[in-house]
Amino acid sequence: MAALTLFFDRNLGVRVPKALRTARPPVAIKDHQQVGFAIDAPDDEWLAKVGTKDWVVITHDRKFHERGPEIAAIRAHSIRCFYLYGGSDPTWSKVYSLVSAFPRIVQIAENETAPFIYQVKGRRIWPVKI
């Protein structure tokens, strides 16, 4: 498998991916704005493009699995997705949560069959039925 790329959607903004890039992790870090997606791009549109690149989606949008177009795109494009809890938490808390869960995120991303969605809260990670 090629090196992993973590893609942070617009819900996570730019601070978390920037902080992670600064730490030089053993994965590539991309974000919604950096790769040129419009801020109002429909989720199913950017999910299709991210899926063709085989990037792993990191999001705060816990409703993906409840909305038709989004779940259809996740299924159709074999998206590997992780919901990060704490949308209103400070950047430090989000970075801490991702770094704490990082080994398990990588293990799941590399070994589980896509499509899937997992929730991440601190070191706890559990699957969401899609």
Secondary structure, DSSP 8 states (H G I E B T S, - for coil): ----EEEE-GGGTTHHHHHHHHT--SSEEEETTTTT--TT--HHHHHHHHHHHT-EEEES-TTGGGSHHHHHHHHHTT-EEEEES-TTS-HHHHHHHHHHHHHHHHHHHHHS-SSEEEEEETTEEEEE--
